[in-house]
């Protein structure tokens, strides 16, 4: 089988609880969005096989453009 590599642009909405917006942004860029583990990829491939899909995912990497992070809504302060 041949291997194909695709670049896919994904938009994620990440909710973060933090004291400040700066702290929340730092949390998002540090570890909130991580590549799936080998076990998660295997489960996805099994599900795809059951659905009749013939391709299998071998690896997934994510990178975050820190300049693309935008605040969608102001945080709610707990009482």
Secondary structure, 3 states (H helix, E strand, C coil): CCCCCCCCCCCCCCCCCCCCHHHHHHHHHHHHCCCCCHHHHHHHHHHHHHCCCCCCCCCCCCCCCHHHCCCCCCCCCCC
